[in-house]
Amino acid sequence: MKIKKPEFISAEKLHKGWMKDPRYRQAYEELEPEFQIARQIIEARVKRKISQEELAKRAGTGQAVISRLEGMNAKPSVSLLSRVAKALNTKITITVG
């Protein structure tokens, strides 16, 4: 008896298929701002080779706050985002619409 190997599907292919579901698409689009914030903070922090703890110290907050931002488990204030941007030596840009 021959054992069938499982078929692997890339995350990109899964996402593309799921985007056909209107409920998934709506939920994804509603979370897009959080995705962008998390992605940009992580990329800037990694580029500067600093830990979440070091970023938190520079921004005057706790490491758990940075973790929640990067994990999309927070609705940050503009004030917090400004402090994080300053700690990363970068600017914050907000675009509406």
Order of alpha helices (4+ residues) and beta strands (2+ residues): alpha-alpha-alpha-alpha-alpha
